[in-house]
Amino acid sequence: MASYTITLNERTSSGRALKEYLQALGVFISKVTPKKTASKTRIYDPETGCYLKDSVVKSIEEAHADMKQGKLKSYNSVDDMFHELGINV
């Protein structure tokens, strides 16, 4: 014996008719709600009037994780940053 899964659109007359026919044959029918897919995080940028791309959102999330872990360093000026990095300007 095999099991089959079919999807019926119960809003159409043919979907309802097929469901009634299968029930008349004694076929077990159970209604299963579809799994919800995870919604993407969409961030709106009011300056550009657009939503940010997924790659930008990922970069922001990575930077936020770095902030939480204390991996960021602050400098008083750009000159201090260049000096510490060994860049001679």
C-alpha positions as CSV (number, residue, x, y, z in Angstrom):
1,M,0.0,0.0,0.0
2,A,1.3,3.5,-0.8
3,S,0.5,6.9,0.5
4,Y,0.0,9.9,-1.7
5,T,-0.2,13.5,-0.9
6,I,-2.1,15.8,-3.2
7,T,-3.0,19.5,-2.9
8,L,-6.5,20.5,-3.7
9,N,-7.8,24.0,-4.1
10,E,-11.1,23.8,-2.3
11,R,-12.1,27.2,-3.6
12,T,-12.7,25.8,-7.1
13,S,-15.6,23.6,-8.2
14,S,-13.3,21.0,-9.6
15,G,-11.3,20.9,-6.3
16,R,-14.4,20.5,-4.2
17,A,-15.8,17.8,-6.6
18,L,-12.5,15.8,-6.5
19,K,-12.5,16.0,-2.7
20,E,-16.1,14.8,-2.5
21,Y,-15.3,11.9,-4.9
22,L,-12.3,10.8,-2.9
23,Q,-14.4,10.9,0.3
24,A,-17.1,8.8,-1.4
25,L,-14.5,6.2,-2.3
26,G,-13.5,6.0,1.3
27,V,-10.1,7.5,0.8
28,F,-8.7,9.1,4.0
29,I,-8.5,12.9,3.6
30,S,-7.0,15.2,6.1
31,K,-6.5,18.9,5.8
32,V,-3.0,20.1,6.3
33,T,-2.1,23.7,6.6
34,P,0.9,24.7,4.6
35,K,4.1,25.5,6.5
36,K,4.8,29.1,6.8
37,T,8.1,30.2,5.3
38,A,10.3,32.4,7.3
39,S,9.8,36.0,6.4
40,K,12.9,38.0,5.3
41,T,14.0,40.9,7.3
42,R,13.3,44.0,5.2
43,I,14.8,47.3,6.3
44,Y,13.6,50.5,4.7
45,D,16.1,53.3,4.0
46,P,14.3,56.6,4.1
47,E,17.2,58.4,2.6
48,T,17.1,56.4,-0.7
49,G,13.4,55.5,-0.5
50,C,14.2,51.8,-1.1
51,Y,14.6,48.6,0.9
52,L,18.1,47.4,1.6
53,K,19.5,44.4,-0.3
54,D,19.9,41.1,1.5
55,S,23.7,41.4,1.3
56,V,23.5,44.8,3.1
57,V,21.2,43.4,5.8
58,K,23.6,40.5,6.3
59,S,26.6,42.9,6.7
60,I,24.6,45.0,9.2
61,E,23.8,41.9,11.2
62,E,27.4,40.8,11.2
63,A,28.5,44.2,12.4
64,H,25.9,44.1,15.1
65,A,27.2,40.7,16.2
66,D,30.8,42.1,16.3
67,M,29.6,45.0,18.5
68,K,28.0,42.6,20.9
69,Q,31.3,40.6,21.1
70,G,33.4,43.7,21.6
71,K,35.4,43.3,18.4
72,L,35.1,47.0,17.4
73,K,37.6,49.6,18.2
74,S,37.1,53.3,18.4
75,Y,39.5,56.1,17.5
76,N,39.6,59.8,18.3
77,S,40.5,60.7,14.8
78,V,41.4,59.2,11.4
79,D,45.1,60.1,12.0
80,D,45.0,58.0,15.2
81,M,43.5,55.1,13.3
82,F,46.1,55.3,10.5
83,H,48.9,55.6,13.0
84,E,47.8,52.4,14.9
85,L,47.4,50.5,11.6
86,G,50.8,51.5,10.5
87,I,49.7,53.6,7.6
88,N,51.9,56.7,7.0
89,V,50.0,59.5,5.4
